[in-house]
Amino acid sequence: LALKFFATVLQQKGIGGMLRNSVGIRQVVGMNTSLIRAMKLCLNEPGLGIAKVSILCGGPDWPTSVLCGLMDLPLLPILIGTLPVAALVVPTVLAGSFTFMSGILIDGNPEFPWAGTAATMMTALAAMVMFGFMLLAAYYVEQTVSMKADELAAMPIDEEVKKADEAGLALKEAYQEVTQWKDIPAIAQITLMISLACMITSCYMVQLFQNDAFAEYQLTYTIENHLDGDWKNLVKPIGWVAILLFVGSIFFLMLFKCWANGKARKLLKSRPQTVEDDFQASKVDRYLEVNVQESSESIELSPTNSASIVDQAICCAAL
Protein backbone atom coordinates (compact mmCIF):
# COMPACT_ATOMS: atom_id res chain seq x y z
CA LEU A 1 0.00 0.00 0.00
CA ALA A 2 2.87 2.34 0.80
CA LEU A 3 4.42 1.53 -2.58
CA LYS A 4 1.10 2.34 -4.30
CA PHE A 5 0.91 5.67 -2.47
CA PHE A 6 4.52 6.45 -3.38
CA ALA A 7 3.80 5.75 -7.05
CA THR A 8 0.67 7.93 -6.91
CA VAL A 9 2.56 10.84 -5.35
CA LEU A 10 5.45 10.49 -7.79
CA GLN A 11 3.24 10.32 -10.86
CA GLN A 12 0.81 13.04 -9.78
CA LYS A 13 3.24 15.59 -8.38
CA GLY A 14 6.56 14.59 -9.92
CA ILE A 15 5.29 14.00 -13.45
CA GLY A 16 1.84 15.46 -13.93
CA GLY A 17 2.32 18.43 -11.62
CA MET A 18 5.83 19.47 -12.58
CA LEU A 19 5.58 18.59 -16.28
CA ARG A 20 2.06 19.79 -17.04
CA ASN A 21 3.49 22.21 -19.62
CA SER A 22 5.17 19.35 -21.49
CA VAL A 23 3.31 18.57 -24.70
CA GLY A 24 4.88 15.11 -24.81
CA ILE A 25 3.51 14.16 -21.39
CA ARG A 26 0.02 15.37 -22.25
CA GLN A 27 0.19 13.56 -25.57
CA VAL A 28 1.19 10.26 -23.95
CA VAL A 29 -1.66 10.61 -21.46
CA GLY A 30 -4.03 11.13 -24.41
CA MET A 31 -5.65 14.39 -23.39
CA ASN A 32 -7.80 14.60 -26.52
CA THR A 33 -9.15 11.05 -26.45
CA SER A 34 -12.75 10.43 -25.45
CA LEU A 35 -11.68 8.05 -22.66
CA ILE A 36 -9.42 10.56 -20.92
CA ARG A 37 -11.93 13.39 -21.40
CA ALA A 38 -14.57 11.26 -19.66
CA MET A 39 -12.13 10.46 -16.86
CA LYS A 40 -11.49 14.19 -16.42
CA LEU A 41 -15.19 14.80 -15.83
CA CYS A 42 -15.32 12.04 -13.21
CA LEU A 43 -12.17 13.22 -11.44
CA ASN A 44 -13.43 16.82 -11.40
CA GLU A 45 -16.46 15.86 -9.35
CA PRO A 46 -16.38 17.24 -5.78
CA GLY A 47 -15.86 14.81 -2.94
CA LEU A 48 -15.10 11.13 -3.28
CA GLY A 49 -17.98 9.51 -5.10
CA ILE A 50 -18.06 5.91 -6.27
CA ALA A 51 -17.20 6.90 -9.84
CA LYS A 52 -14.15 8.88 -8.78
CA VAL A 53 -12.89 6.20 -6.38
CA SER A 54 -13.46 3.48 -8.98
CA ILE A 55 -11.28 5.31 -11.49
CA LEU A 56 -8.57 5.99 -8.88
CA CYS A 57 -8.45 2.29 -7.92
CA GLY A 58 -9.36 0.58 -11.19
CA GLY A 59 -7.98 2.99 -13.75
CA PRO A 60 -4.54 2.55 -15.32
CA ASP A 61 -1.82 3.97 -13.07
CA TRP A 62 -0.01 6.13 -15.63
CA PRO A 63 -2.82 8.19 -17.18
CA THR A 64 -4.91 8.31 -13.98
CA SER A 65 -2.25 9.58 -11.57
CA VAL A 66 -0.52 11.80 -14.13
CA LEU A 67 -3.91 13.17 -15.23
CA CYS A 68 -4.62 14.17 -11.62
CA GLY A 69 -1.37 16.14 -11.68
CA LEU A 70 -2.16 17.74 -15.03
CA MET A 71 -5.54 18.80 -13.61
CA ASP A 72 -3.82 20.16 -10.47
CA LEU A 73 -6.06 18.15 -8.14
CA PRO A 74 -5.22 18.20 -4.41
CA LEU A 75 -3.09 15.24 -3.37
CA LEU A 76 -4.68 14.26 -0.04
CA PRO A 77 -8.18 13.47 -1.39
CA ILE A 78 -6.60 11.46 -4.20
CA LEU A 79 -4.65 9.37 -1.68
CA ILE A 80 -7.76 8.85 0.43
CA GLY A 81 -9.69 7.80 -2.65
CA THR A 82 -6.94 5.29 -3.45
CA LEU A 83 -7.22 3.56 -0.04
CA PRO A 84 -9.69 0.86 -1.22
CA VAL A 85 -6.85 -0.57 -3.34
CA ALA A 86 -5.84 -2.27 -0.07
CA ALA A 87 -8.47 -4.88 -0.97
CA LEU A 88 -6.15 -5.84 -3.84
CA VAL A 89 -2.87 -5.42 -1.98
CA VAL A 90 -3.76 -7.76 0.91
CA PRO A 91 -4.56 -10.93 -1.10
CA THR A 92 -1.61 -10.23 -3.40
CA VAL A 93 0.80 -10.07 -0.47
CA LEU A 94 -0.75 -13.16 1.10
CA ALA A 95 -0.42 -15.04 -2.19
CA GLY A 96 3.30 -14.27 -2.25
CA SER A 97 3.71 -15.23 1.41
CA PHE A 98 1.90 -18.55 0.99
CA THR A 99 3.91 -19.29 -2.15
CA PHE A 100 7.09 -18.79 -0.15
CA MET A 101 5.81 -20.98 2.68
CA SER A 102 4.88 -23.77 0.26
CA GLY A 103 8.54 -24.05 -0.78
CA ILE A 104 9.89 -24.55 2.75
CA LEU A 105 10.92 -28.16 3.17
CA ILE A 106 11.91 -30.16 6.26
CA ASP A 107 13.58 -33.50 5.50
CA GLY A 108 12.21 -33.30 1.97
CA ASN A 109 8.62 -32.72 3.10
CA PRO A 110 6.79 -29.39 2.99
CA GLU A 111 6.52 -27.75 6.39
CA PHE A 112 3.23 -26.10 5.40
CA PRO A 113 1.40 -28.49 3.04
CA TRP A 114 -1.67 -26.26 2.96
CA ALA A 115 0.27 -23.21 1.80
CA GLY A 116 0.12 -24.08 -1.91
CA THR A 117 -3.67 -24.26 -1.86
CA ALA A 118 -3.88 -21.03 0.12
CA ALA A 119 -1.60 -19.30 -2.39
CA THR A 120 -3.85 -20.38 -5.25
CA MET A 121 -6.94 -19.12 -3.43
CA MET A 122 -5.36 -15.76 -2.65
CA THR A 123 -4.20 -15.38 -6.25
CA ALA A 124 -7.73 -16.04 -7.48
CA LEU A 125 -9.14 -13.56 -4.97
CA ALA A 126 -6.65 -10.89 -6.04
CA ALA A 127 -7.60 -11.46 -9.68
CA MET A 128 -11.31 -11.10 -8.88
CA VAL A 129 -10.77 -7.90 -6.90
CA MET A 130 -8.62 -6.41 -9.68
CA PHE A 131 -11.22 -7.31 -12.30
CA GLY A 132 -13.94 -5.81 -10.11
CA PHE A 133 -12.07 -2.50 -9.84
CA MET A 134 -11.48 -2.45 -13.59
CA LEU A 135 -15.12 -3.26 -14.34
CA LEU A 136 -16.39 -0.50 -12.04
CA ALA A 137 -14.02 2.03 -13.60
CA ALA A 138 -15.12 1.03 -17.10
CA TYR A 139 -18.79 1.19 -16.13
CA TYR A 140 -18.58 4.72 -14.72
CA VAL A 141 -16.51 5.97 -17.64
CA GLU A 142 -19.13 4.61 -20.04
CA GLN A 143 -21.90 6.12 -17.91
CA THR A 144 -20.17 9.49 -18.02
CA VAL A 145 -19.90 9.29 -21.80
CA SER A 146 -23.61 8.45 -22.00
CA MET A 147 -25.01 10.91 -19.47
CA LYS A 148 -22.69 13.89 -19.99
CA ALA A 149 -22.30 13.94 -23.74
CA ASP A 150 -22.94 17.69 -23.94
CA GLU A 151 -20.20 18.46 -21.41
CA LEU A 152 -17.79 16.22 -23.27
CA ALA A 153 -18.59 17.91 -26.55
CA ALA A 154 -18.06 21.34 -24.98
CA MET A 155 -14.65 20.48 -23.51
CA PRO A 156 -11.88 22.36 -25.35
CA ILE A 157 -9.32 20.46 -27.37
CA ASP A 158 -5.67 20.72 -26.33
CA GLU A 159 -4.32 22.50 -29.42
CA GLU A 160 -0.66 21.77 -28.64
CA VAL A 161 -1.39 18.08 -28.30
CA LYS A 162 -3.43 18.25 -31.50
CA LYS A 163 -0.45 19.65 -33.38
CA ALA A 164 1.79 16.96 -31.89
CA ASP A 165 -0.72 14.35 -33.01
CA GLU A 166 -0.63 15.84 -36.50
CA ALA A 167 3.15 15.50 -36.61
CA GLY A 168 2.91 11.96 -35.27
CA LEU A 169 0.35 10.96 -37.86
CA ALA A 170 2.46 12.44 -40.64
CA LEU A 171 5.58 10.62 -39.48
CA LYS A 172 3.67 7.36 -39.04
CA GLU A 173 2.29 7.47 -42.57
CA ALA A 174 5.70 8.38 -43.99
CA TYR A 175 7.24 5.49 -42.02
CA GLN A 176 4.71 3.06 -43.44
CA GLU A 177 5.39 4.40 -46.93
CA VAL A 178 9.17 4.03 -46.78
CA THR A 179 9.04 0.58 -45.17
CA GLN A 180 7.13 -1.13 -47.97
CA TRP A 181 9.14 -4.29 -48.56
CA LYS A 182 9.50 -3.76 -52.29
CA ASP A 183 10.98 -0.28 -51.69
CA ILE A 184 13.44 -1.23 -48.93
CA PRO A 185 17.11 -1.48 -50.00
CA ALA A 186 18.74 -4.91 -49.81
CA ILE A 187 20.98 -3.96 -46.86
CA ALA A 188 17.95 -2.85 -44.82
CA GLN A 189 16.08 -6.02 -45.72
CA ILE A 190 19.03 -8.14 -44.63
CA THR A 191 19.27 -6.20 -41.36
CA LEU A 192 15.61 -6.82 -40.60
CA MET A 193 15.84 -10.51 -41.52
CA ILE A 194 18.89 -10.95 -39.27
CA SER A 195 16.94 -9.38 -36.40
CA LEU A 196 14.02 -11.72 -37.01
CA ALA A 197 16.26 -14.78 -37.27
CA CYS A 198 18.04 -13.92 -34.01
CA MET A 199 14.75 -13.43 -32.17
CA ILE A 200 13.19 -16.66 -33.45
CA THR A 201 16.33 -18.66 -32.64
CA SER A 202 16.55 -17.16 -29.16
CA CYS A 203 12.91 -17.94 -28.37
CA TYR A 204 13.14 -21.51 -29.60
CA MET A 205 16.35 -22.12 -27.66
CA VAL A 206 14.73 -20.97 -24.43
CA GLN A 207 11.56 -22.98 -25.05
CA LEU A 208 13.12 -26.22 -26.29
CA PHE A 209 16.26 -26.28 -24.13
CA GLN A 210 15.02 -24.56 -20.99
CA ASN A 211 16.72 -26.97 -18.59
CA ASP A 212 20.00 -26.64 -20.51
CA ALA A 213 19.76 -22.85 -20.69
CA PHE A 214 19.04 -21.93 -17.08
CA ALA A 215 19.63 -23.52 -13.70
CA GLU A 216 16.63 -24.39 -11.55
CA TYR A 217 15.91 -21.58 -9.12
CA GLN A 218 12.87 -21.19 -6.87
CA LEU A 219 11.56 -18.44 -4.65
CA THR A 220 13.02 -20.00 -1.51
CA TYR A 221 16.48 -20.57 -3.01
CA THR A 222 19.50 -18.42 -2.16
CA ILE A 223 22.48 -17.46 -4.30
CA GLU A 224 24.93 -18.68 -1.68
CA ASN A 225 23.44 -22.16 -1.24
CA HIS A 226 22.09 -22.93 -4.71
CA LEU A 227 24.28 -20.94 -7.13
CA ASP A 228 27.65 -21.33 -5.39
CA GLY A 229 27.61 -17.68 -4.41
CA ASP A 230 27.61 -16.39 -8.01
CA TRP A 231 24.36 -15.20 -9.60
CA LYS A 232 25.80 -15.73 -13.06
CA ASN A 233 25.59 -19.49 -12.48
CA LEU A 234 21.85 -19.11 -13.04
CA VAL A 235 22.54 -18.92 -16.78
CA LYS A 236 24.14 -21.88 -18.53
CA PRO A 237 26.17 -21.61 -21.78
CA ILE A 238 23.14 -22.19 -24.01
CA GLY A 239 21.30 -19.55 -22.01
CA TRP A 240 24.05 -17.01 -22.65
CA VAL A 241 23.84 -17.75 -26.36
CA ALA A 242 20.06 -17.19 -26.27
CA ILE A 243 20.52 -13.91 -24.40
CA LEU A 244 23.16 -12.70 -26.86
CA LEU A 245 20.88 -13.57 -29.77
CA PHE A 246 18.06 -11.63 -28.09
CA VAL A 247 20.30 -8.58 -27.61
CA GLY A 248 21.52 -8.91 -31.20
CA SER A 249 17.93 -9.00 -32.44
CA ILE A 250 17.15 -5.76 -30.63
CA PHE A 251 20.35 -4.17 -31.95
CA PHE A 252 19.60 -4.99 -35.59
CA LEU A 253 15.96 -3.96 -35.18
CA MET A 254 17.04 -0.58 -33.79
CA LEU A 255 19.40 -0.14 -36.73
CA PHE A 256 16.52 -0.76 -39.11
CA LYS A 257 14.19 1.59 -37.23
CA CYS A 258 16.81 4.35 -37.18
CA TRP A 259 17.23 4.03 -40.93
CA ALA A 260 13.44 3.95 -41.50
CA ASN A 261 12.78 6.95 -39.26
CA GLY A 262 15.49 8.91 -41.05
CA LYS A 263 13.97 8.07 -44.42
CA ALA A 264 10.50 9.02 -43.17
CA ARG A 265 11.72 12.42 -41.98
CA LYS A 266 13.47 13.05 -45.29
CA LEU A 267 10.27 12.15 -47.12
CA LEU A 268 8.28 14.62 -45.03
CA LYS A 269 10.81 17.39 -45.65
CA SER A 270 10.67 16.76 -49.38
CA ARG A 271 6.92 17.42 -49.49
CA PRO A 272 5.35 20.89 -49.68
CA GLN A 273 4.98 21.83 -46.05
CA THR A 274 1.73 23.76 -46.30
CA VAL A 275 -0.02 21.05 -48.27
CA GLU A 276 1.18 18.36 -45.90
CA ASP A 277 0.15 20.36 -42.83
CA ASP A 278 -3.32 21.02 -44.24
CA PHE A 279 -3.72 17.35 -45.13
CA GLN A 280 -2.67 16.10 -41.71
CA ALA A 281 -4.69 18.78 -39.92
CA SER A 282 -7.80 17.72 -41.79
CA LYS A 283 -7.17 14.07 -40.82
CA VAL A 284 -6.76 14.94 -37.15
CA ASP A 285 -9.84 17.18 -37.26
CA ARG A 286 -11.85 14.27 -38.66
CA TYR A 287 -10.45 12.00 -35.95
CA LEU A 288 -11.38 14.44 -33.20
CA GLU A 289 -14.81 15.04 -34.71
CA VAL A 290 -15.45 11.29 -34.65
CA ASN A 291 -14.52 11.19 -30.96
CA VAL A 292 -16.83 14.09 -30.17
CA GLN A 293 -19.65 12.59 -32.23
CA GLU A 294 -19.22 9.29 -30.45
CA SER A 295 -19.53 11.12 -27.14
CA SER A 296 -22.57 13.10 -28.33
CA GLU A 297 -24.35 10.06 -29.69
CA SER A 298 -23.54 7.81 -26.75
CA ILE A 299 -26.90 8.50 -25.12
CA GLU A 300 -28.39 6.25 -27.80
CA LEU A 301 -25.64 3.67 -27.67
CA SER A 302 -26.55 0.21 -28.82
CA PRO A 303 -25.39 -2.73 -26.65
CA THR A 304 -22.56 -3.37 -29.12
CA ASN A 305 -21.24 0.20 -29.02
CA SER A 306 -21.63 0.36 -25.26
CA ALA A 307 -19.65 -2.83 -24.89
CA SER A 308 -16.91 -1.44 -27.12
CA ILE A 309 -16.42 1.56 -24.84
CA VAL A 310 -16.35 -0.68 -21.78
CA ASP A 311 -13.86 -2.97 -23.51
CA GLN A 312 -11.66 0.02 -24.35
CA ALA A 313 -11.66 1.18 -20.75
CA ILE A 314 -10.98 -2.33 -19.44
CA CYS A 315 -8.06 -2.82 -21.84
CA CYS A 316 -6.62 0.56 -20.85
CA ALA A 317 -6.98 -0.31 -17.16
CA ALA A 318 -5.30 -3.67 -17.71
CA LEU A 319 -2.33 -1.92 -19.29
N, C-alpha and C positions, 0 to 999 in steps of 0.2 A: 504493500500500500504506500509506503514511503517512497519507493522507487517510482510508482505511478504519479504521486504528487510532484516529485522532483522533475519528472518528464513534462508534466503539465506546466509547471512554473517555467522551466527552461524554454519550452516551445512558445508559451504565451508571451512571456516577458522578454526572453532572450532573442527570440526569432520574430514573432509577430509584432511585439511592441517596439523593439529597437529597429527593425527592418521594414516597418510598414510603408516606407517611401520607396522600397525596392520593387521595381516592376517585376523582376524575375520571381520574387517570393510570391507576389500576388498572382502571377500567372500560374505558378505551380499549384497554388491553392485552388485555382479555377474560379476566380471571383465573378466571372461573367456566365458561369454555367447555371442552369436552372436548379440543380441540386444544392449548390452552395448558396444561391440566393434564397432558397427556401429555408436553409439552415440559419441564415442570417436573421430571417424573420422570427424563427423560433427562439434563437439566442437573445434577441432584443426584447423579448417579453419580460416584464418586471417580475421579480420574485423567482421562485424555483418550482415551476410547474412540471407536470409529468413529461410534457413534450421536451422541455429544456433539459431536464435531468436525463431523459432517455438518450438524447443526442450526445450529452457529455459523457455518458457511460458506454453507449453502444455505437457512437460514431467513430470513424477512423481517427486515430490519434493526431496525425499530421495536420490535415485540414481543419479539424475541430479546434484543437488547442491554438494553432497559429491563427486561425480565423478570429478567435476570441481576442488575441493580441492585436490583430489588424483593426478590430472594431473597438479597441480600447475599453474592453469590459473590465470591471473590477475583479481582482484576483480572488479575494476571499470567498465571494459567493460561488465562483467557479469551482474552487476546491471543495466547498461544502456540497455542491451539486454532484461532485465526482465521488463522494463517499460511498454510495451504493455499490461501486465497483469492488468493494470488499467481498461481496457475495461471489465474485469470480476469483478473487485472490485466494481466499481461504481454501476452497477445494483444490485449487491448482497447487498450492504449497503442500497440502496434505497428500496429494497424489505423488509429488516428488519425494516426500518423507517416507511414504509407504513403499515406494519403489526402492529406495535406499535400504529400508529395513528388510525387504524381501531378499536382498542379496547377501545378507549377513548369515554366514554359515558357522556352525559349531560341529566339529567332527564330521564335516561333509553334509550335515543336515541343516535346513533353514531354522534359525532361531525363532523366527516369527512366520509360521507357515500361512497365516491368514493375511499377511501383508500384501501379497500379490493380488488377491481378490479385492482388498480394500483400495489398492491403488487403481485398479480398473474401475471400481465404482466411483471414486473421486474424479477420475479423468472424465467419465461419462457425465457426471454432475457438472463439472466445469464447462464441458462442451454445451450442455443444455442451457446453463446460465448465460454463456456467451451468445448463443443463438437467440435466446430470449431478449437480451439487450439489443442485439442487432435488429431483430424483428420489430421491437418497439420503436427504435429510431427510424426505421424505414417506414413504419406505419404513420408516425407523426409528420415526417417529411412529406409523404404523399398526401396526408390530410391538409397540410399547409398549402401545398400546390393546388388542391381542390377548392379549399374554402377561402383562400386569400389570393385568388388569381389577379384581381385588380391591383392589389398592392405589389405583387411581383412584377406586373407589367409596368407599373409606375416607377419601379426602382431604376435609378440611373445606371448606365453602363460605364464601367471603368475604361475610359478612352485610352489610357496608356497601355493597359493590358490588351485592349482591342488592337492597337497598333502592333504590339508584340506578337499577338496571334496572327496578324496579317503577315508579318515577316516569317513566322514559323511555318505558316501554310505555304508561302512562296518557296521557302527553302526545302520543305518536304516534297513539294511537287517537282522541283528541280532535281532533287536527289533521286526520286523515282525515275525521272526521265534519263538521267545520266547513268543509272545502274541497270538499264535494260541489257540483258545478257548479250544480245547481238551487237551492242554498241560498246561493250567493255573491251579494252585492250587485252591482249593475250597475257601480259604480265600480271594485270589485275585479276584476271580469271584464275590464273595459276595460284596467286596469293590466296584467293578465297577458297579454292579447292583444297589447298594445303591446310588451311584453317579447319575446314570441314573434316578432312581426313584425320587430323590430329584429335579433334573432339570425339569423333565416332570411335576411334581406336582407344582413346582414354576411357570412355564410358564402358565399352565392351570389356576392357581389361579389368576394370573395377567390378563389373557385374559377374564375369565368368571366373575370375581368379581372385575373388575377395579374400579368401583365407591365405592366399599366397602374397597378397598385396599389403595387408595390414594385420598386425598382431591383435589377438583378442584382448579387448579392454572393456570392462564394465564399470558401472557407476561407483561401485565400492572398491575398485582397484586403486592402488597407489603407484606412483612412478618408481619409488624406491624399491618396492617389493615385487612388482610385476614387470617393470621395464628396465631393471638393473640400474636404476638411477638416471637413465638418459631417456628423455621423451622422444628422441628421434628413433628409438627402437620400435616405436609404434608403427613406423612405416618400413616395410620390407623392400628389397630391391625392385620388385615389379611395381610396387606402389609408388616408388620414386619416379619410375619411368612414366607411369600414368599421370602423375602430377606434372612432370615436365611437359608431357604432351598437352595437358590441359592449359598450362601457361603458354605454350607455343601457339595453341589454337587462338587464345585471346590476343596474343601479340600480332599474329597475322591478320586476324579480324580487325584489329585497331588500325593496322597499316591500310587495309582496304577502305575502312570507313574514313580515314584521314584523306585518302586520295579522292573518294567519292564526294566528301563534303567540300573539298577544294574545287572539284569540277562543278559542283552545284553552285557554289558562290560565283565562279567565273561565268557560268551560264546566266545567272541573274544579272550580273554586271553588264553582260553583253546585250541585254534587252533594253528597250526604251523604258526609262524609269517611270515616267508618268503613266504610260499605258499599263505597265505591270502593277503599279500601285493602285490604279483605278480598278483593274481586274481583281486583284486580291481583296481590295476593300469591299467590292460588291459581293464577293464570295463570303466574306466574314459577316457582312450585313445580312445576307440571306440566312447564314447559320444562326445569327443572333435572333433574327425575326422568327425563325422556326422555334427556337427555345421559348421566346415570349408567347408565340401562338400556342405552343403546347401548354404553357402555364395558364393562358387565358381560357383555353378550351377544356381544361382539366376538370371543370365542374361537371361536364358531360362525359367523363371518361368511361369507356367501355371496360369490362373486366379485364380484357387483354391488355389495353393501354395502362390501366391501373397496375396490373401485375408487373408490367415492364418498368414502371417507375420504382416500385418496391424492389424489384430485382436489381435495378441500378444502385439503389441505396444500400442494399445488402452486400453487393459485390464491393462497393466502395468501403463499407465498414469492415469487410473481411480483409481488405488490403491494409 
